[in-house]
Amino acid sequence: MLNGIPSLIVGNLGRDPESQQVNGKTIARLSVGVNPRVKKQGSWQDAPTVWYRVTVWDQYTAQHILASLHKRDRVVCYGIVTSDEYQGKVNLDMSADVVGVDLNRSDVRVMPRQNNGGQSRQTPGYANRQATRQEASAGDPWGSGDGFTTASSDFGGSDEPEF
């Protein structure tokens, strides 16, 4: 049973992420301001900012957040939202499983995660997809070399994949 509501929020960091030690592990705490839009008298307007206290419990993710994100960065967070009330004020808390940046507002370069041995942890076929993309013809942007489409022979020769 869930003790909250699974939610996705998109907002701006109100301050730099903060680290905290819990049971010898580093966690990250974020303050994320979400600006909802409301329609009033036929036009869209900004509603007051809603603030979420976001906690990231995964140590690797927390350390990456602490090294990468800063005040005012636009972030996307997915996790479980709970609320409580204190002295008439509602507090929204999120335990986030996923935190990322809004690609509409940030330039990023995705790099495979490094394990302790210093070698990249790649998903099966990652290197093959990268090589195929590089070899794909520049004149055929919809070709099958993009790593996402598959030839029918990959699925036993039929037109549809068998799941």
Secondary structure, 3 states (H helix, E strand, C coil): CCCCEEEEEEEEECCCCEEEEECCEEEEEEEEEECCEEEECCEEEECCCEEEEEEECCHHHHHHHHHHCCCCCEEEEEEEEEEEEECCEEEEEEEEEEEEECCCCCCCCCCCCECCCCCECCCCCHHHHHHHHHHCCCCCCCCHHHCCCCCHHHHCCCCCCCC
